[in-house]
Amino acid sequence: MSGAGVDWRLYLVTDPNLGGGREAVPGIVHEAVLGGVGVVQVRDKKCDDDEFATHAAAVAESVARACTETGRDVPVFVNDRLDVARELGLHLHIGQRDVPFAAARAALPDGLMLGLSIESDAQLAAAMTGPGPAPDVIGVSPVWSTATKTDTADALGPEGADRLARAAHSYRRPGGVPGDADAGIRAVGIGGVTPLTVARLAATELDGVCVVSSIMAAPDPRAAAANLLARWDAARR
């Protein structure tokens, strides 16, 4: 499965601490999808695999309910937990210091997407030229420094994010041709994305933005998602 056909504009990464506790996350996600979130990633670094699997299943169920209400199709990724992704049939996103990409791709069923965090041109070049399939989507990180995630490289800024997105889009999968929507790698920017900064990224070649605190800590997640999406769309016109 490739990233073609997915609405990457607004990608939510969950955080139970910002959301007021793990049990509150599914409800926040449900409202956020109703507000326009097109992709959800379940991230929780502070529980074991069994607890995480239960949590991820609850989030996936809340996304499914929102999709039933809206008639949309919103993919759910899990962060880092390869075994959980396989068990639940969810997509997977990994970082540069998680399970090796080639091993994750080999273990993940073909129908599931695999995302990879990219912090530099060298990392993207390696992902595009390494053995086996390239990522379906890259998380360009960090665009700006953020307190949500501190173990990241130097901030890329909009210009660096734009450069990496253009390079990712230029990738041609085996059998792909120029103009083929399935050929390129999708790219989303993460790190410091807020209602005040989202328009700057809409002016780049990124396919969308990843947000954490702007939705997870919002008093009205549905309204927060709708506001971010409206600002992206307005700047994209």
C-alpha positions as CSV (number, residue, x, y, z in Angstrom):
1,M,0.0,0.0,0.0
2,S,1.3,3.5,-0.8
3,G,0.3,6.9,0.6
4,A,-1.7,7.8,-2.5
5,G,-5.3,8.6,-1.7
6,V,-4.6,9.5,1.9
7,D,-5.5,13.0,3.2
8,W,-2.2,13.9,4.7
9,R,-3.0,17.6,5.3
10,L,-3.5,17.2,9.1
11,Y,-1.8,14.3,10.9
12,L,-2.4,13.9,14.6
13,V,0.2,12.3,16.9
14,T,-1.3,11.4,20.2
15,D,0.2,12.2,23.6
16,P,-1.6,10.9,26.8
17,N,0.1,13.4,29.0
18,L,-1.1,16.4,27.0
19,G,-4.5,14.8,26.7
20,G,-5.1,14.4,30.4
21,G,-4.4,10.7,30.6
22,R,-4.4,7.6,28.4
23,E,-8.1,7.0,28.9
24,A,-9.0,10.4,27.5
25,V,-7.1,9.9,24.2
26,P,-9.7,7.9,22.2
27,G,-12.3,10.6,22.9
28,I,-9.9,13.4,21.8
29,V,-9.0,11.5,18.7
30,H,-12.7,10.9,17.8
31,E,-13.4,14.6,18.0
32,A,-10.3,15.5,16.1
33,V,-11.2,13.2,13.2
34,L,-14.7,14.8,13.1
35,G,-12.9,18.1,12.9
36,G,-10.9,17.0,9.8
37,V,-7.8,15.1,11.0
38,G,-6.9,12.8,8.1
39,V,-4.2,10.5,9.7
40,V,-3.7,9.4,13.3
41,Q,-0.6,8.1,14.9
42,V,-0.8,6.5,18.4
43,R,2.3,7.4,20.4
44,D,2.9,6.4,24.0
45,K,6.4,5.7,25.3
46,K,5.4,4.9,28.9
47,C,3.6,1.6,28.7
48,D,4.4,-2.0,27.8
49,D,3.3,-3.7,24.6
50,D,0.2,-5.3,26.1
51,E,-1.0,-2.0,27.5
52,F,-0.1,-0.2,24.4
53,A,-2.0,-2.7,22.2
54,T,-5.2,-2.2,24.3
55,H,-4.7,1.6,24.0
56,A,-4.1,1.5,20.2
57,A,-7.1,-0.7,19.7
58,A,-9.3,1.8,21.6
59,V,-7.9,4.7,19.5
60,A,-8.5,2.7,16.2
61,E,-12.0,2.0,17.3
62,S,-12.7,5.7,18.0
63,V,-11.3,6.6,14.5
64,A,-13.5,3.9,12.9
65,R,-16.6,5.4,14.6
66,A,-15.7,8.9,13.4
67,C,-15.1,7.6,9.9
68,T,-18.5,5.9,9.9
69,E,-20.0,9.3,10.9
70,T,-18.2,11.3,8.2
71,G,-17.8,8.7,5.4
72,R,-14.0,9.3,5.4
73,D,-11.1,6.8,5.5
74,V,-8.5,7.8,8.1
75,P,-5.5,5.5,8.5
76,V,-4.1,4.8,12.0
77,F,-0.4,4.3,12.6
78,V,1.3,3.1,15.7
79,N,4.6,4.6,16.8
80,D,7.6,2.2,17.0
81,R,5.7,-0.9,18.2
82,L,6.1,-3.3,15.2
83,D,4.6,-6.3,17.0
84,V,1.5,-4.3,17.9
85,A,1.1,-3.0,14.3
86,R,1.2,-6.6,13.0
87,E,-1.2,-7.9,15.7
88,L,-3.8,-5.1,15.1
89,G,-3.3,-4.7,11.4
90,L,-2.3,-1.0,11.8
91,H,0.2,1.0,9.9
92,L,3.6,1.7,11.5
93,H,5.8,4.7,12.0
94,I,9.4,4.4,13.1
95,G,12.3,6.8,14.0
96,Q,15.9,6.6,13.0
97,R,16.8,4.9,16.4
98,D,13.9,2.4,16.4
99,V,13.8,-1.0,14.7
100,P,15.8,-0.9,11.5
101,F,13.7,0.2,8.5
102,A,14.5,-2.8,6.3
103,A,13.6,-5.2,9.1
104,A,10.4,-3.4,9.8
105,R,9.4,-3.4,6.2
106,A,10.2,-7.1,5.8
107,A,8.1,-8.0,8.9
108,L,5.1,-5.7,8.1
109,P,2.4,-7.1,5.8
110,D,2.4,-5.6,2.3
111,G,-1.0,-3.9,2.8
112,L,0.3,-1.8,5.7
113,M,2.1,1.5,5.3
114,L,5.4,2.3,6.9
115,G,6.5,5.8,7.8
116,L,9.9,7.0,8.8
117,S,11.2,10.0,10.6
118,I,13.7,12.0,8.5
119,E,16.0,14.6,10.0
120,S,18.5,15.3,7.2
121,D,19.2,15.0,3.5
122,A,21.5,12.1,4.2
123,Q,18.9,10.1,6.0
124,L,16.4,10.7,3.2
125,A,19.0,9.7,0.5
126,A,19.6,6.4,2.5
127,A,15.9,5.7,2.7
128,M,15.5,6.3,-1.1
129,T,18.5,4.2,-2.2
130,G,18.6,1.4,0.4
131,P,17.6,-2.1,-0.4
132,G,13.9,-2.9,-0.5
133,P,10.9,-0.5,-0.7
134,A,11.2,3.1,0.4
135,P,8.9,4.6,3.1
136,D,5.3,5.4,2.1
137,V,5.6,8.6,4.1
138,I,8.3,10.6,5.9
139,G,8.0,12.7,8.9
140,V,10.2,15.7,8.3
141,S,11.5,16.5,11.8
142,P,11.8,18.9,13.5
143,V,10.7,21.8,11.4
144,W,10.9,24.0,14.5
145,S,12.2,23.0,18.0
146,T,9.4,21.8,20.3
147,A,9.1,20.9,24.0
148,T,6.9,17.9,23.0
149,K,9.9,15.9,21.7
150,T,13.4,16.8,22.8
151,D,15.5,13.9,21.3
152,T,15.6,15.5,17.8
153,A,18.2,17.0,15.5
154,D,18.5,20.7,14.8
155,A,15.5,22.5,13.4
156,L,15.2,22.4,9.6
157,G,12.9,25.4,9.2
158,P,10.4,25.7,6.4
159,E,13.1,25.9,3.8
160,G,14.7,22.6,4.9
161,A,11.3,21.0,5.1
162,D,10.5,22.1,1.6
163,R,13.8,20.8,0.3
164,L,13.3,17.3,1.8
165,A,9.6,17.2,0.6
166,R,10.7,18.0,-3.0
167,A,13.3,15.3,-2.9
168,A,10.8,12.7,-1.4
169,H,8.3,13.5,-4.2
170,S,11.0,12.9,-6.8
171,Y,11.3,9.3,-5.8
172,R,10.1,6.8,-8.4
173,R,9.0,3.4,-7.1
174,P,9.7,0.4,-9.3
175,G,7.4,0.6,-12.3
176,G,6.4,4.1,-11.5
177,V,6.3,6.9,-14.1
178,P,6.5,10.7,-13.8
179,G,3.1,12.0,-12.7
180,D,2.1,8.7,-11.0
181,A,0.6,9.5,-7.7
182,D,1.8,6.2,-6.3
183,A,5.5,6.9,-7.2
184,G,6.7,9.6,-4.8
185,I,7.1,9.4,-1.1
186,R,4.6,11.6,0.9
187,A,6.1,14.1,3.3
188,V,4.6,15.7,6.4
189,G,6.3,18.2,8.7
190,I,6.4,17.9,12.5
191,G,7.8,20.1,15.3
192,G,6.4,23.4,16.4
193,V,3.3,23.3,14.2
194,T,0.7,25.6,15.6
195,P,-2.2,27.7,14.2
196,L,0.3,30.6,13.9
197,T,2.9,28.6,11.9
198,V,0.8,26.2,9.8
199,A,0.4,28.7,6.9
200,R,4.2,28.9,6.5
201,L,4.3,25.2,5.8
202,A,1.4,25.2,3.5
203,A,3.6,27.3,1.2
204,T,6.1,24.5,0.9
205,E,5.9,21.2,-1.0
206,L,4.9,19.3,2.2
207,D,1.8,17.2,1.9
208,G,0.7,18.1,5.3
209,V,1.6,18.8,8.9
210,C,1.8,16.7,12.1
211,V,0.5,18.2,15.3
212,V,0.6,17.1,18.9
213,S,-0.1,19.7,21.5
214,S,-2.2,22.0,19.2
215,I,-4.9,19.3,19.3
216,M,-4.2,17.1,22.3
217,A,-4.1,20.0,24.7
218,A,-6.9,22.0,23.1
219,P,-10.1,22.5,25.1
220,D,-12.1,21.7,21.9
221,P,-10.1,19.2,19.7
222,R,-12.7,19.2,17.0
223,A,-12.6,23.0,16.6
224,A,-8.8,23.0,16.9
225,A,-8.5,20.5,14.1
226,A,-11.0,22.4,11.9
227,N,-9.0,25.7,12.5
228,L,-5.7,24.2,11.6
229,L,-7.1,22.6,8.5
230,A,-8.8,25.9,7.4
231,R,-5.6,27.8,7.9
232,W,-3.7,25.2,5.8
233,D,-6.3,25.3,3.0
234,A,-6.4,29.1,3.0
235,A,-2.7,29.4,2.6
236,R,-2.6,26.6,0.0
237,R,-5.0,28.4,-2.4
